[in-house]
Amino acid sequence: MFRAYDIEDKRIGVIETPDRIDTSNNDELKKIIGDYVENGIFKIVVDLKDTVFIDSSGLGALVSHIAECRAKGGDVRLAAIGKEVSRALEITQLDKILKIFPDVNEAIRSYE
């Protein structure tokens, strides 16, 4: 299950992800990111510390609103990725597009 919360004073949304992001739950991730965008929160951090598997649909969910966020001065940034998620990002070359941080705090600080 995904868990989302806001850091209101900074207008940053944080999403904690489950152990797997795939076709069974990628729509939920897209919706959470989309809800942030609809509510004017364009700085998003996805905390992947618990995620050990991500498929192409999950990767698609991560980038689904990235252009809109960047156009509004924000971004979708990743934190605490594990080895398997890192491999998926490398294979798809999304590691060259997405900004990756060792932990959530560093990702949040990167928006300052």
C-alpha contacts under 8 A as a table, 3 or more apart, distances in Angstrom:
res1	aa1	res2	aa2	distance
1	M	17	T	6.82
1	M	18	P	5.33
2	F	15	I	6.79
2	F	16	E	5.67
2	F	17	T	4.87
2	F	18	P	5.86
2	F	28	E	7.83
2	F	29	L	7.33
3	R	15	I	5.69
3	R	16	E	5.03
3	R	17	T	6.73
4	A	13	G	7.08
4	A	14	V	5.61
4	A	15	I	4.36
4	A	16	E	6.21
4	A	32	I	7.47
5	Y	13	G	5.96
5	Y	14	V	5.42
5	Y	15	I	6.62
6	D	11	R	6.94
6	D	12	I	5.77
6	D	13	G	4.51
6	D	14	V	6.02
7	I	10	K	5.68
7	I	11	R	5.87
7	I	12	I	5.20
7	I	13	G	6.29
7	I	14	V	7.58
8	E	11	R	4.78
8	E	12	I	6.57
11	R	41	I	5.87
11	R	42	F	7.90
11	R	43	K	6.94
12	I	41	I	6.29
12	I	42	F	7.25
12	I	43	K	4.93
12	I	44	I	5.62
12	I	45	V	7.42
12	I	108	I	7.53
13	G	36	Y	6.87
13	G	41	I	6.69
13	G	42	F	7.91
13	G	43	K	6.32
13	G	44	I	4.70
13	G	45	V	6.22
14	V	44	I	5.81
14	V	45	V	4.77
14	V	46	V	5.85
14	V	47	D	7.01
15	I	44	I	7.67
15	I	45	V	6.29
15	I	46	V	4.81
15	I	47	D	5.83
16	E	46	V	6.16
16	E	47	D	4.75
16	E	48	L	6.44
16	E	49	K	7.91
17	T	20	R	7.80
17	T	21	I	7.61
17	T	46	V	7.25
17	T	47	D	6.24
17	T	48	L	5.60
17	T	49	K	7.67
17	T	50	D	6.55
17	T	51	T	6.32
18	P	21	I	6.91
18	P	48	L	7.78
18	P	50	D	5.88
18	P	51	T	5.58
19	D	50	D	5.12
19	D	51	T	3.85
19	D	52	V	5.35
19	D	53	F	6.57
20	R	51	T	5.48
20	R	52	V	6.12
20	R	53	F	4.82
20	R	54	I	5.84
21	I	24	S	7.54
21	I	25	N	6.13
21	I	26	N	6.02
21	I	51	T	7.32
21	I	53	F	6.35
21	I	54	I	4.75
21	I	55	D	6.61
21	I	57	S	7.88
21	I	58	G	5.09
22	D	25	N	5.78
22	D	26	N	5.56
22	D	53	F	7.88
22	D	54	I	5.81
22	D	55	D	5.23
22	D	56	S	7.38
22	D	57	S	5.76
22	D	58	G	5.03
23	T	26	N	5.50
23	T	27	D	7.70
23	T	55	D	7.72
23	T	57	S	5.84
23	T	58	G	7.03
24	S	27	D	7.84
25	N	28	E	5.42
25	N	29	L	6.87
25	N	58	G	7.97
26	N	29	L	5.16
26	N	30	K	6.29
26	N	57	S	6.21
26	N	58	G	5.16
26	N	61	A	5.87
27	D	30	K	5.01
27	D	31	K	6.08
27	D	61	A	7.15
28	E	31	K	5.06
28	E	32	I	6.23
29	L	32	I	5.16
29	L	33	I	6.29
29	L	61	A	6.21
29	L	62	L	7.56
30	K	33	I	5.26
30	K	34	G	5.93
30	K	61	A	5.02
30	K	62	L	7.21
30	K	64	S	6.65
30	K	65	H	7.99
31	K	34	G	4.86
31	K	35	D	5.92
32	I	35	D	5.11
32	I	36	Y	6.40
33	I	36	Y	5.20
33	I	37	V	6.40
33	I	44	I	7.72
33	I	65	H	7.03
34	G	37	V	5.06
34	G	38	E	6.12
34	G	65	H	6.82
35	D	38	E	5.02
35	D	39	N	6.17
36	Y	39	N	5.12
36	Y	40	G	6.36
36	Y	41	I	4.99
36	Y	42	F	6.83
37	V	40	G	5.13
37	V	41	I	5.22
37	V	42	F	5.59
37	V	65	H	7.79
37	V	68	E	7.97
37	V	69	C	7.10
38	E	41	I	7.44
41	I	44	I	7.40
42	F	68	E	7.92
42	F	69	C	4.72
42	F	70	R	7.50
42	F	72	K	6.56
42	F	73	G	7.07
42	F	74	G	4.65
42	F	75	D	6.25
42	F	76	V	7.83
43	K	69	C	6.92
43	K	73	G	7.86
43	K	74	G	4.45
43	K	75	D	5.17
43	K	76	V	6.36
43	K	111	Y	7.47
44	I	74	G	7.45
44	I	75	D	6.14
44	I	76	V	4.79
44	I	77	R	6.20
45	V	76	V	5.83
45	V	77	R	4.83
45	V	78	L	5.72
45	V	79	A	6.87
45	V	104	V	7.06
45	V	107	A	6.59
45	V	108	I	7.03
46	V	76	V	7.17
46	V	77	R	6.16
46	V	78	L	4.88
46	V	79	A	6.06
46	V	104	V	7.98
47	D	50	D	7.98
47	D	78	L	6.16
47	D	79	A	4.87
47	D	80	A	6.17
47	D	81	I	7.66
47	D	103	D	7.61
47	D	104	V	6.25
48	L	51	T	5.14
48	L	78	L	7.01
48	L	79	A	5.97
48	L	80	A	5.52
48	L	81	I	5.21
48	L	82	G	7.46
49	K	79	A	7.22
49	K	80	A	4.82
49	K	81	I	5.70
49	K	82	G	6.68
51	T	54	I	7.39
51	T	81	I	7.53
51	T	82	G	7.20
51	T	85	V	7.38
52	V	82	G	6.59
52	V	83	K	7.79
52	V	84	E	5.97
52	V	85	V	6.47
53	F	84	E	6.23
53	F	85	V	6.15
54	I	57	S	7.91
54	I	58	G	5.58
54	I	59	L	6.79
54	I	84	E	7.87
54	I	85	V	6.13
54	I	88	A	7.19
55	D	58	G	5.25
55	D	59	L	6.35
55	D	88	A	7.62
56	S	59	L	4.97
56	S	60	G	6.06
57	S	60	G	4.93
57	S	61	A	6.26
58	G	61	A	5.02
58	G	62	L	6.46
59	L	62	L	5.12
59	L	63	V	6.63
59	L	89	L	7.95
60	G	63	V	5.35
60	G	64	S	5.84
61	A	64	S	5.00
62	L	65	H	7.58
62	L	66	I	7.64
62	L	76	V	7.51
63	V	66	I	5.05
63	V	67	A	7.87
63	V	76	V	7.56
64	S	67	A	7.91
65	H	68	E	5.45
65	H	69	C	6.23
66	I	69	C	5.07
66	I	70	R	6.09
66	I	75	D	6.04
66	I	76	V	5.85
67	A	70	R	5.19
67	A	71	A	6.06
67	A	75	D	7.96
68	E	71	A	5.05
68	E	72	K	6.36
69	C	72	K	5.25
69	C	73	G	6.48
69	C	74	G	4.81
69	C	75	D	5.01
69	C	76	V	7.09
70	R	73	G	5.07
70	R	74	G	4.73
70	R	75	D	4.94
71	A	74	G	7.18
76	V	98	L	7.31
76	V	99	K	7.74
77	R	98	L	6.33
77	R	99	K	5.21
77	R	100	I	6.09
77	R	101	F	7.63
77	R	107	A	6.66
78	L	81	I	7.17
78	L	98	L	7.19
78	L	99	K	6.23
78	L	100	I	4.76
78	L	101	F	6.14
78	L	107	A	7.21
79	A	100	I	5.75
79	A	101	F	4.71
79	A	102	P	5.60
79	A	103	D	4.83
79	A	104	V	5.26
79	A	107	A	6.30
80	A	100	I	7.85
80	A	101	F	6.39
80	A	102	P	4.83
80	A	103	D	4.71
80	A	104	V	6.94
81	I	85	V	6.05
81	I	86	S	6.23
81	I	100	I	7.77
81	I	102	P	7.33
82	G	85	V	5.50
82	G	86	S	5.99
83	K	86	S	5.02
83	K	87	R	6.17
84	E	87	R	5.08
84	E	88	A	6.35
85	V	88	A	5.09
85	V	89	L	6.25
86	S	89	L	5.12
86	S	90	E	6.16
86	S	95	D	7.69
87	R	90	E	5.02
87	R	91	I	6.06
88	A	91	I	5.21
88	A	92	T	6.27
89	L	92	T	5.32
89	L	93	Q	5.71
89	L	94	L	4.91
89	L	95	D	5.05
90	E	93	Q	4.73
90	E	94	L	6.34
90	E	95	D	5.50
90	E	96	K	7.98
91	I	94	L	7.83
92	T	95	D	7.75
93	Q	96	K	5.68
93	Q	97	I	7.35
94	L	97	I	5.00
94	L	98	L	5.91
95	D	98	L	5.40
95	D	99	K	7.18
95	D	100	I	7.52
96	K	99	K	7.70
100	I	107	A	7.63
101	F	104	V	7.25
101	F	106	E	6.22
101	F	107	A	5.51
102	P	106	E	6.89
102	P	107	A	7.77
103	D	106	E	5.59
103	D	107	A	6.46
104	V	107	A	5.04
104	V	108	I	6.10
105	N	108	I	5.08
105	N	109	R	6.10
106	E	109	R	4.97
106	E	110	S	6.11
107	A	110	S	5.14
107	A	111	Y	7.16
108	I	111	Y	5.71
108	I	112	E	7.60
109	R	112	E	5.47
